[in-house]
Amino acid sequence: MASRNDRARRVTSRRAEAPRAKPNLKLRRRLLVGLLSGAFVLLSGAVFYRQVIETDFLRNEGERRYLRIGEIAARRGMVTDRNGEPLAVSTPVETVWADPRKLVQSPNALPPLAAALGIEPAALREKIESNRERGFLYLKRRVSFEEAREVRLAIDKHDIEGVDFETEYRRFYPGAEVFGHVMGFTDIEDRGQEGVELAYDHHLKSEPGLRRVILDGRRRIVQEVEQIRPPRQGKDLVLSLDRRLQFLAYRELMKAVKEHKAKGGTVVVLDVNTGEVLAMVNQPGYNPNADRDSGSDRRRNRALTDVMEPGSTLKPFVVAAALERGLVTPTTRIATGPGTLKVGSNVVKDVHNYGTLDVTGIITKSSNVGSVKIAQKMDYASLWGLYDQLGFGHATGVGFPGESAGRLRHYSRWRPFEHATMAFGYSLSVTSLQLAQAYGVLAADGIKRPVTLIKRDPSSALASAAFDSAQKRQLRTSAATPLDSPPNEIRIMSVDTARKVRAMMETVVSDQGTAKRAQIAGYRVGGKTGTAKKAGPGGYGGGRYQSVFAGFVPAGKPRLAMVVMIDEPGGSSYYGGLVAAPVFQKVMEGALRLFNVPPDDPVPSMLLAHREPKP
């Protein structure tokens, strides 16, 4: 036992006394340096790759998470009447948008959000799901103040992420249906769709600006970094319309249409001295703020798009053509008895047998037979030439979309009876604006001025361009010489002829005439009634009429011209003197006050049948 222990001690002692091997420190240092060097090279390479090669990529990826390019809303140009009263304005409203990638992760947030927006939850869910890969989606554009408030309450209450607001502009029309047919409206993108909004869209439209902004984690703007492009605001537009007169005309027209149970109606008022349209109203109307989806039948501007056979309102122009050629005088007597006249196989009739009338009496009594006999003193080209120069068969050039040119067949295709019917306003068609412009020629001593919906302003490039465009069209369609008139005006007939015809037309508004209801106390009134049968698929049957009155005031030196047309009056009265003339009287009486036109007949008295024009 002892010897075994001794041996163990000796072995242990020898091991302790044996020399230990020294570690290879140099190898270790090389290995450590190699590892560190490799790590440094890899790190340097990675840094170089990130900082130099991938710089643009990494910058873009970073900016995608906090930097955005957004639009700066711009305002569409305002439209005002001639006195600066707003007719179309753009008001700032809020639009709700969302990031579908975030909303799909919060399905429980969709029902309260849909309720706030007034959308069916299923429809909103389908909309989000179908656009789940997109980062931007409009939920509802141009929301009301109440809807915006409800959406904000829902976001705060339910902690909804990925929903925000942006500012847009919504078009508002203070005149509503009174100006609806003239103004038209814009779509959701603020582009003009009808009326003035469409005709002058290039002038009114705006261009949004661009800016670079920083967003926080909830995609809210916290800082604007820079403005990339400034917004371009739309240019304002001043119309020739007078808001006060427009309201008056609309009210009286609506009353007349209701009173006579008519299908519709139109009123146009022109400034004789400038050709400006001061009022243009139609019935039935529509509200561009609310009724944009109504049928085109209600939205069209009938004064420019609908045509009519003007009937007896053209008789003064037949007389004017004969006066110009020295074929008649105001006192030339013409036999109209027995109230009928055979032309070929057809017969022209008068309402009564007026016997023998002078030319003035033919206008006073509105004799069809007398008018035809005057026209028969001229060749076809003479009557057609005057109608053509007045603008019948040609668009007025007012620039309104959808304007009709009417219809005037060339005289080379006329037949004898068509020539006869042209003398009392059938076999051709005109718009209410064309007829008003023609009456403006008589009122302006024979000078034709281009009509316009833009306020005349010599310094306005827009008004000048519209004026020049209309003038070029007139020069192409008329051989008349301007004489001493300004370059943008055309003389159609002599001063003497225009004044003689105006004097004859004053008798129409006398007790002996067909339109005594158009009389205005203190003013001399000239005008002409027209009651035209309305053609249909089966001809002129069916008892449908268009009642018209066209005239001007003051008759001695007219300032205003007006056309009133009532379409298919359904009551017992349908003559122009009974249906349309009272509208003329009420509207024109108000217009004379609004424009401070002094009376030219201060002592109220009934007009005499053959009164000569006052100087």
TASUL-V495247 format. One record per pair of residues at least 12 apart in sequence whose ideal C-beta (glycine too) atoms are under 7 Angstrom apart, sorted by the first residue. I is the first residue (numbers start at 0). J is the second residue. D is the distance in whole Angstrom. If there is no record, write none. Layout:
i=[I | I]
j=[J | J]
d=[D | D]
//
This chain:
i=[65 | 65 | 66 | 66 | 67 | 67 | 68 | 68 | 68 | 69 | 69 | 70 | 70 | 70 | 71 | 71 | 71 | 71 | 71 | 72 | 72 | 72 | 72 | 72 | 73 | 73 | 73 | 73 | 73 | 73 | 73 | 74 | 74 | 74 | 74 | 74 | 75 | 75 | 75 | 75 | 75 | 75 | 75 | 75 | 76 | 76 | 76 | 76 | 76 | 76 | 77 | 78 | 78 | 78 | 78 | 79 | 79 | 79 | 80 | 80 | 80 | 80 | 81 | 81 | 81 | 81 | 81 | 81 | 82 | 82 | 84 | 85 | 86 | 86 | 86 | 86 | 86 | 86 | 87 | 87 | 87 | 87 | 88 | 89 | 89 | 89 | 90 | 90 | 90 | 91 | 91 | 92 | 92 | 92 | 92 | 92 | 93 | 93 | 93 | 93 | 94 | 94 | 94 | 94 | 94 | 94 | 94 | 95 | 95 | 95 | 95 | 95 | 95 | 95 | 96 | 96 | 96 | 96 | 96 | 96 | 97 | 97 | 97 | 97 | 98 | 98 | 98 | 98 | 99 | 99 | 99 | 99 | 99 | 100 | 100 | 101 | 101 | 102 | 102 | 103 | 103 | 103 | 105 | 105 | 108 | 108 | 109 | 109 | 109 | 111 | 111 | 112 | 112 | 112 | 115 | 115 | 115 | 115 | 116 | 116 | 116 | 116 | 117 | 140 | 140 | 141 | 141 | 147 | 160 | 163 | 163 | 168 | 170 | 170 | 170 | 171 | 172 | 172 | 174 | 175 | 175 | 176 | 176 | 176 | 177 | 177 | 177 | 177 | 178 | 179 | 179 | 179 | 179 | 180 | 180 | 180 | 181 | 181 | 181 | 181 | 181 | 182 | 182 | 182 | 182 | 183 | 183 | 183 | 183 | 184 | 184 | 184 | 191 | 193 | 193 | 194 | 195 | 195 | 197 | 198 | 198 | 198 | 199 | 202 | 202 | 202 | 203 | 203 | 203 | 204 | 205 | 205 | 205 | 205 | 206 | 206 | 207 | 208 | 208 | 208 | 208 | 209 | 209 | 210 | 210 | 210 | 210 | 211 | 211 | 211 | 212 | 237 | 238 | 238 | 238 | 239 | 239 | 239 | 239 | 239 | 239 | 239 | 240 | 240 | 240 | 240 | 241 | 241 | 241 | 243 | 244 | 244 | 244 | 244 | 244 | 245 | 245 | 247 | 247 | 248 | 248 | 248 | 248 | 248 | 249 | 251 | 251 | 251 | 252 | 252 | 252 | 252 | 252 | 253 | 255 | 255 | 255 | 256 | 256 | 259 | 259 | 259 | 259 | 259 | 259 | 260 | 260 | 260 | 261 | 261 | 261 | 261 | 261 | 262 | 262 | 263 | 263 | 263 | 263 | 263 | 264 | 264 | 264 | 264 | 265 | 265 | 265 | 265 | 265 | 266 | 266 | 266 | 266 | 266 | 266 | 267 | 267 | 267 | 267 | 267 | 267 | 267 | 268 | 268 | 268 | 269 | 269 | 269 | 269 | 269 | 270 | 271 | 271 | 271 | 271 | 271 | 271 | 271 | 271 | 272 | 273 | 273 | 274 | 274 | 274 | 274 | 274 | 275 | 275 | 275 | 276 | 276 | 276 | 279 | 281 | 281 | 281 | 283 | 285 | 285 | 299 | 300 | 302 | 302 | 302 | 303 | 303 | 303 | 303 | 303 | 304 | 304 | 304 | 305 | 306 | 306 | 306 | 306 | 306 | 306 | 307 | 307 | 307 | 307 | 307 | 308 | 308 | 308 | 308 | 308 | 309 | 309 | 309 | 309 | 309 | 309 | 310 | 310 | 310 | 310 | 310 | 310 | 311 | 311 | 311 | 311 | 311 | 311 | 311 | 312 | 312 | 312 | 312 | 312 | 312 | 313 | 313 | 314 | 314 | 314 | 314 | 314 | 315 | 315 | 315 | 315 | 315 | 316 | 316 | 316 | 317 | 317 | 317 | 317 | 317 | 318 | 318 | 318 | 318 | 318 | 319 | 319 | 319 | 319 | 320 | 320 | 320 | 320 | 321 | 321 | 321 | 322 | 322 | 322 | 323 | 323 | 323 | 324 | 324 | 326 | 326 | 327 | 327 | 328 | 329 | 329 | 329 | 329 | 329 | 330 | 331 | 331 | 332 | 332 | 333 | 333 | 333 | 333 | 333 | 333 | 333 | 334 | 335 | 335 | 335 | 335 | 335 | 335 | 335 | 335 | 336 | 336 | 336 | 337 | 338 | 338 | 338 | 338 | 339 | 340 | 340 | 342 | 342 | 342 | 342 | 343 | 343 | 345 | 347 | 347 | 347 | 347 | 348 | 349 | 349 | 349 | 353 | 356 | 358 | 359 | 359 | 359 | 359 | 362 | 362 | 362 | 362 | 363 | 363 | 363 | 363 | 363 | 365 | 365 | 367 | 370 | 370 | 371 | 371 | 371 | 373 | 374 | 374 | 374 | 374 | 379 | 379 | 379 | 380 | 382 | 383 | 386 | 386 | 387 | 387 | 388 | 388 | 388 | 389 | 389 | 389 | 390 | 390 | 390 | 391 | 391 | 391 | 391 | 391 | 392 | 392 | 392 | 392 | 393 | 393 | 395 | 395 | 395 | 395 | 396 | 396 | 396 | 396 | 397 | 397 | 397 | 397 | 398 | 399 | 403 | 405 | 405 | 405 | 405 | 406 | 406 | 407 | 424 | 424 | 431 | 431 | 432 | 434 | 434 | 435 | 435 | 435 | 436 | 438 | 438 | 438 | 438 | 439 | 440 | 441 | 441 | 441 | 442 | 442 | 442 | 444 | 444 | 444 | 445 | 445 | 445 | 445 | 445 | 445 | 445 | 446 | 446 | 446 | 447 | 447 | 447 | 448 | 449 | 449 | 449 | 449 | 449 | 451 | 451 | 453 | 466 | 470 | 473 | 477 | 479 | 498 | 499 | 501 | 501 | 501 | 502 | 502 | 502 | 504 | 504 | 504 | 505 | 505 | 505 | 505 | 505 | 505 | 506 | 506 | 506 | 507 | 507 | 507 | 508 | 508 | 508 | 508 | 509 | 509 | 509 | 509 | 510 | 511 | 513 | 513 | 514 | 514 | 514 | 514 | 514 | 516 | 516 | 516 | 516 | 516 | 517 | 517 | 517 | 517 | 517 | 518 | 519 | 519 | 519 | 519 | 520 | 521 | 521 | 521 | 521 | 522 | 522 | 522 | 522 | 522 | 522 | 523 | 523 | 523 | 523 | 523 | 524 | 524 | 524 | 525 | 525 | 525 | 526 | 526 | 526 | 526 | 526 | 527 | 527 | 528 | 528 | 528 | 528 | 528 | 528 | 529 | 529 | 530 | 530 | 530 | 530 | 530 | 531 | 531 | 531 | 532 | 533 | 533 | 543 | 544 | 544 | 544 | 545 | 545 | 546 | 546 | 546 | 546 | 546 | 546 | 546 | 547 | 547 | 547 | 547 | 548 | 548 | 548 | 548 | 548 | 549 | 550 | 552 | 552 | 553 | 553 | 555 | 555 | 555 | 558 | 558 | 559 | 559 | 561 | 561 | 561 | 563 | 563 | 563 | 564 | 565 | 565]
j=[213 | 214 | 211 | 213 | 212 | 214 | 209 | 211 | 227 | 210 | 212 | 207 | 208 | 209 | 207 | 208 | 209 | 210 | 230 | 166 | 167 | 168 | 207 | 230 | 205 | 206 | 207 | 208 | 230 | 231 | 232 | 89 | 168 | 205 | 232 | 233 | 89 | 168 | 170 | 189 | 203 | 204 | 205 | 233 | 202 | 203 | 233 | 234 | 235 | 236 | 235 | 182 | 195 | 236 | 238 | 235 | 237 | 238 | 238 | 240 | 241 | 242 | 237 | 238 | 239 | 240 | 241 | 454 | 241 | 242 | 242 | 173 | 172 | 173 | 174 | 178 | 182 | 238 | 170 | 172 | 182 | 196 | 171 | 168 | 169 | 170 | 168 | 169 | 171 | 166 | 168 | 141 | 142 | 167 | 168 | 169 | 142 | 147 | 164 | 166 | 137 | 140 | 141 | 142 | 164 | 165 | 167 | 116 | 138 | 139 | 142 | 150 | 162 | 164 | 135 | 136 | 137 | 138 | 163 | 165 | 136 | 138 | 161 | 162 | 134 | 135 | 161 | 218 | 127 | 130 | 131 | 133 | 136 | 131 | 134 | 160 | 161 | 127 | 161 | 127 | 128 | 131 | 159 | 160 | 157 | 159 | 123 | 124 | 127 | 153 | 157 | 153 | 159 | 162 | 146 | 149 | 150 | 153 | 138 | 139 | 146 | 150 | 146 | 167 | 187 | 167 | 169 | 164 | 217 | 218 | 219 | 189 | 184 | 185 | 189 | 288 | 287 | 288 | 242 | 286 | 288 | 284 | 285 | 286 | 245 | 246 | 249 | 280 | 245 | 284 | 285 | 286 | 287 | 194 | 281 | 300 | 194 | 195 | 240 | 279 | 300 | 194 | 195 | 196 | 287 | 195 | 196 | 197 | 287 | 196 | 287 | 291 | 203 | 298 | 400 | 300 | 238 | 452 | 400 | 398 | 399 | 400 | 236 | 234 | 236 | 461 | 233 | 234 | 236 | 233 | 230 | 231 | 232 | 233 | 230 | 231 | 230 | 226 | 228 | 229 | 230 | 227 | 228 | 223 | 225 | 226 | 227 | 224 | 225 | 227 | 224 | 454 | 452 | 453 | 454 | 275 | 276 | 277 | 451 | 452 | 453 | 454 | 276 | 277 | 278 | 279 | 277 | 278 | 593 | 593 | 268 | 277 | 278 | 590 | 593 | 278 | 280 | 586 | 589 | 266 | 268 | 278 | 280 | 586 | 280 | 582 | 585 | 586 | 264 | 266 | 280 | 282 | 582 | 282 | 565 | 578 | 582 | 282 | 565 | 565 | 568 | 569 | 570 | 572 | 578 | 568 | 569 | 570 | 565 | 566 | 567 | 568 | 569 | 566 | 567 | 281 | 282 | 283 | 301 | 566 | 282 | 564 | 565 | 566 | 281 | 301 | 302 | 431 | 564 | 278 | 280 | 561 | 563 | 582 | 586 | 279 | 302 | 431 | 432 | 435 | 561 | 562 | 559 | 561 | 590 | 435 | 436 | 439 | 450 | 560 | 559 | 439 | 442 | 443 | 551 | 557 | 558 | 559 | 560 | 558 | 448 | 455 | 439 | 448 | 449 | 450 | 451 | 451 | 454 | 455 | 450 | 451 | 452 | 302 | 300 | 301 | 302 | 297 | 297 | 298 | 401 | 399 | 430 | 431 | 432 | 399 | 402 | 403 | 430 | 432 | 401 | 402 | 403 | 430 | 403 | 405 | 406 | 428 | 429 | 430 | 428 | 429 | 531 | 545 | 564 | 424 | 425 | 427 | 428 | 531 | 424 | 429 | 434 | 529 | 531 | 547 | 423 | 424 | 529 | 530 | 531 | 547 | 365 | 423 | 424 | 527 | 528 | 529 | 530 | 424 | 434 | 527 | 529 | 547 | 549 | 423 | 424 | 362 | 365 | 370 | 423 | 527 | 362 | 441 | 500 | 504 | 527 | 385 | 389 | 437 | 370 | 373 | 374 | 382 | 422 | 358 | 362 | 373 | 500 | 503 | 385 | 492 | 496 | 500 | 377 | 381 | 382 | 385 | 373 | 376 | 377 | 496 | 499 | 500 | 492 | 493 | 496 | 377 | 381 | 376 | 377 | 358 | 373 | 358 | 357 | 358 | 359 | 499 | 503 | 357 | 357 | 358 | 355 | 357 | 355 | 356 | 358 | 361 | 369 | 372 | 373 | 355 | 349 | 353 | 354 | 355 | 356 | 366 | 368 | 369 | 352 | 354 | 355 | 352 | 351 | 352 | 353 | 368 | 368 | 368 | 371 | 371 | 415 | 416 | 419 | 415 | 416 | 416 | 367 | 368 | 371 | 419 | 367 | 366 | 367 | 368 | 366 | 369 | 373 | 503 | 506 | 608 | 609 | 503 | 504 | 506 | 507 | 506 | 507 | 511 | 512 | 608 | 513 | 528 | 423 | 422 | 423 | 419 | 422 | 423 | 422 | 418 | 419 | 421 | 422 | 410 | 413 | 418 | 410 | 421 | 410 | 407 | 427 | 407 | 476 | 477 | 479 | 491 | 437 | 440 | 491 | 433 | 436 | 437 | 405 | 407 | 427 | 429 | 433 | 404 | 405 | 406 | 407 | 472 | 476 | 432 | 433 | 436 | 450 | 449 | 468 | 469 | 472 | 432 | 450 | 451 | 452 | 465 | 452 | 430 | 428 | 429 | 430 | 433 | 427 | 428 | 427 | 529 | 531 | 562 | 564 | 450 | 549 | 562 | 560 | 561 | 562 | 450 | 549 | 551 | 560 | 562 | 560 | 491 | 497 | 500 | 501 | 551 | 557 | 560 | 494 | 497 | 498 | 490 | 491 | 492 | 493 | 494 | 496 | 497 | 484 | 488 | 490 | 488 | 489 | 491 | 488 | 466 | 469 | 470 | 473 | 487 | 465 | 466 | 465 | 487 | 487 | 489 | 489 | 491 | 612 | 612 | 525 | 554 | 612 | 610 | 611 | 612 | 525 | 526 | 527 | 523 | 524 | 525 | 554 | 606 | 610 | 606 | 608 | 609 | 526 | 527 | 528 | 524 | 525 | 526 | 606 | 605 | 606 | 607 | 608 | 605 | 608 | 528 | 576 | 526 | 528 | 548 | 576 | 580 | 576 | 577 | 580 | 581 | 584 | 548 | 550 | 580 | 583 | 584 | 584 | 552 | 584 | 587 | 588 | 603 | 598 | 600 | 601 | 603 | 552 | 553 | 591 | 598 | 599 | 600 | 553 | 554 | 555 | 599 | 600 | 550 | 552 | 554 | 550 | 551 | 554 | 548 | 549 | 550 | 551 | 583 | 549 | 550 | 547 | 548 | 574 | 575 | 576 | 580 | 547 | 575 | 544 | 546 | 573 | 574 | 575 | 544 | 545 | 547 | 544 | 545 | 567 | 567 | 567 | 568 | 573 | 564 | 566 | 565 | 568 | 573 | 574 | 575 | 578 | 579 | 563 | 564 | 575 | 579 | 563 | 575 | 579 | 580 | 583 | 562 | 583 | 587 | 591 | 596 | 599 | 599 | 612 | 613 | 594 | 596 | 587 | 590 | 583 | 586 | 587 | 579 | 582 | 583 | 579 | 578 | 579]
d=[6 | 6 | 6 | 6 | 6 | 6 | 6 | 5 | 7 | 6 | 6 | 4 | 7 | 6 | 6 | 3 | 7 | 6 | 5 | 5 | 6 | 6 | 6 | 7 | 4 | 6 | 5 | 7 | 4 | 6 | 5 | 5 | 6 | 6 | 5 | 6 | 5 | 6 | 7 | 5 | 5 | 6 | 5 | 4 | 7 | 4 | 3 | 5 | 5 | 6 | 5 | 7 | 6 | 5 | 6 | 7 | 5 | 7 | 6 | 5 | 6 | 4 | 7 | 7 | 6 | 6 | 6 | 5 | 7 | 7 | 4 | 6 | 7 | 7 | 5 | 5 | 6 | 7 | 6 | 5 | 6 | 7 | 5 | 4 | 7 | 6 | 7 | 6 | 5 | 5 | 6 | 5 | 7 | 6 | 7 | 5 | 6 | 5 | 5 | 6 | 6 | 5 | 6 | 7 | 7 | 5 | 5 | 7 | 4 | 5 | 6 | 6 | 7 | 6 | 6 | 6 | 5 | 6 | 6 | 6 | 5 | 5 | 5 | 5 | 5 | 7 | 4 | 7 | 5 | 5 | 5 | 5 | 5 | 7 | 6 | 5 | 3 | 5 | 5 | 6 | 7 | 5 | 7 | 7 | 5 | 4 | 6 | 5 | 7 | 5 | 5 | 6 | 6 | 7 | 7 | 4 | 5 | 4 | 6 | 5 | 6 | 6 | 7 | 7 | 6 | 6 | 5 | 7 | 6 | 6 | 7 | 6 | 7 | 5 | 7 | 6 | 5 | 5 | 7 | 5 | 6 | 4 | 6 | 5 | 6 | 6 | 5 | 7 | 6 | 6 | 5 | 6 | 5 | 7 | 5 | 4 | 6 | 6 | 7 | 6 | 7 | 5 | 5 | 6 | 6 | 6 | 4 | 6 | 7 | 6 | 4 | 5 | 7 | 6 | 7 | 7 | 7 | 7 | 5 | 5 | 6 | 6 | 6 | 5 | 6 | 6 | 5 | 7 | 6 | 5 | 7 | 6 | 5 | 4 | 7 | 4 | 6 | 7 | 5 | 5 | 3 | 4 | 4 | 6 | 7 | 5 | 6 | 4 | 5 | 6 | 6 | 5 | 6 | 6 | 6 | 4 | 5 | 7 | 6 | 6 | 6 | 5 | 7 | 6 | 6 | 7 | 5 | 7 | 7 | 6 | 6 | 5 | 5 | 5 | 6 | 5 | 6 | 6 | 5 | 5 | 7 | 4 | 5 | 5 | 4 | 5 | 5 | 5 | 5 | 5 | 5 | 6 | 6 | 6 | 6 | 7 | 5 | 5 | 7 | 6 | 4 | 7 | 5 | 7 | 6 | 7 | 4 | 5 | 5 | 6 | 6 | 5 | 6 | 5 | 4 | 7 | 5 | 6 | 6 | 4 | 5 | 6 | 5 | 6 | 5 | 5 | 5 | 5 | 5 | 6 | 5 | 7 | 5 | 7 | 6 | 5 | 5 | 5 | 6 | 4 | 7 | 5 | 6 | 5 | 6 | 5 | 7 | 5 | 7 | 5 | 7 | 5 | 4 | 5 | 7 | 5 | 6 | 6 | 5 | 7 | 7 | 5 | 7 | 4 | 5 | 5 | 6 | 6 | 7 | 6 | 6 | 7 | 5 | 5 | 6 | 4 | 6 | 5 | 4 | 5 | 7 | 7 | 7 | 4 | 5 | 5 | 5 | 7 | 6 | 6 | 5 | 7 | 5 | 7 | 5 | 5 | 7 | 4 | 6 | 6 | 6 | 7 | 7 | 5 | 6 | 6 | 5 | 7 | 6 | 5 | 4 | 5 | 6 | 6 | 7 | 6 | 7 | 4 | 3 | 6 | 3 | 6 | 5 | 6 | 6 | 6 | 6 | 4 | 7 | 6 | 6 | 5 | 4 | 5 | 5 | 7 | 4 | 6 | 7 | 5 | 6 | 6 | 6 | 7 | 5 | 6 | 6 | 6 | 7 | 7 | 5 | 6 | 5 | 7 | 5 | 6 | 6 | 6 | 6 | 7 | 7 | 6 | 5 | 5 | 6 | 6 | 6 | 5 | 5 | 6 | 6 | 5 | 6 | 7 | 6 | 7 | 5 | 7 | 7 | 5 | 7 | 5 | 6 | 7 | 7 | 5 | 5 | 6 | 6 | 5 | 6 | 5 | 6 | 5 | 7 | 6 | 7 | 7 | 5 | 5 | 7 | 5 | 6 | 5 | 7 | 7 | 6 | 5 | 4 | 5 | 5 | 5 | 7 | 5 | 6 | 4 | 7 | 7 | 7 | 5 | 6 | 7 | 6 | 5 | 5 | 5 | 5 | 5 | 5 | 6 | 5 | 6 | 7 | 5 | 5 | 5 | 5 | 6 | 7 | 5 | 6 | 7 | 6 | 4 | 6 | 7 | 6 | 4 | 6 | 6 | 5 | 6 | 5 | 6 | 5 | 5 | 5 | 5 | 5 | 7 | 7 | 6 | 7 | 7 | 4 | 4 | 5 | 6 | 5 | 6 | 4 | 6 | 7 | 7 | 7 | 5 | 6 | 5 | 4 | 6 | 6 | 6 | 6 | 7 | 6 | 5 | 6 | 5 | 6 | 6 | 6 | 6 | 3 | 7 | 5 | 6 | 6 | 6 | 5 | 6 | 6 | 3 | 5 | 7 | 5 | 6 | 6 | 6 | 7 | 6 | 5 | 5 | 6 | 6 | 6 | 4 | 5 | 6 | 6 | 5 | 5 | 6 | 6 | 5 | 6 | 7 | 4 | 5 | 5 | 6 | 5 | 7 | 5 | 5 | 5 | 6 | 6 | 4 | 4 | 5 | 4 | 5 | 7 | 6 | 6 | 4 | 6 | 6 | 6 | 4 | 6 | 5 | 6 | 7 | 5 | 5 | 5 | 6 | 3 | 6 | 7 | 7 | 6 | 7 | 6 | 6 | 5 | 6 | 6 | 6 | 5 | 7 | 5 | 6 | 6 | 6 | 6 | 4 | 4 | 6 | 6 | 6 | 7 | 5 | 5 | 5 | 6 | 6 | 5 | 7 | 6 | 6 | 7 | 4 | 7 | 6 | 6 | 6 | 4 | 7 | 6 | 5 | 5 | 5 | 4 | 6 | 5 | 6 | 4 | 4 | 6 | 7 | 4 | 5 | 6 | 6 | 6 | 4 | 5 | 5 | 7 | 6 | 6 | 6 | 5 | 5 | 4 | 6 | 6 | 6 | 5 | 5 | 7 | 6 | 6 | 6 | 5 | 4 | 6 | 5 | 5 | 6 | 5 | 6 | 6 | 6 | 4 | 6 | 6 | 2 | 7 | 7 | 6 | 7 | 7 | 5 | 7 | 4 | 5 | 7 | 4 | 5 | 6 | 6 | 6 | 5 | 5 | 7 | 5 | 7 | 6 | 6 | 7 | 5 | 7 | 7 | 4 | 6 | 6 | 4 | 6 | 6 | 6 | 4 | 4 | 5 | 7 | 5 | 5 | 6 | 5 | 5 | 4 | 4 | 5 | 5 | 6 | 5 | 6 | 7 | 4 | 5 | 7 | 5 | 7 | 5 | 7 | 6 | 6 | 7 | 6 | 4 | 5 | 5 | 7 | 5 | 5]
//
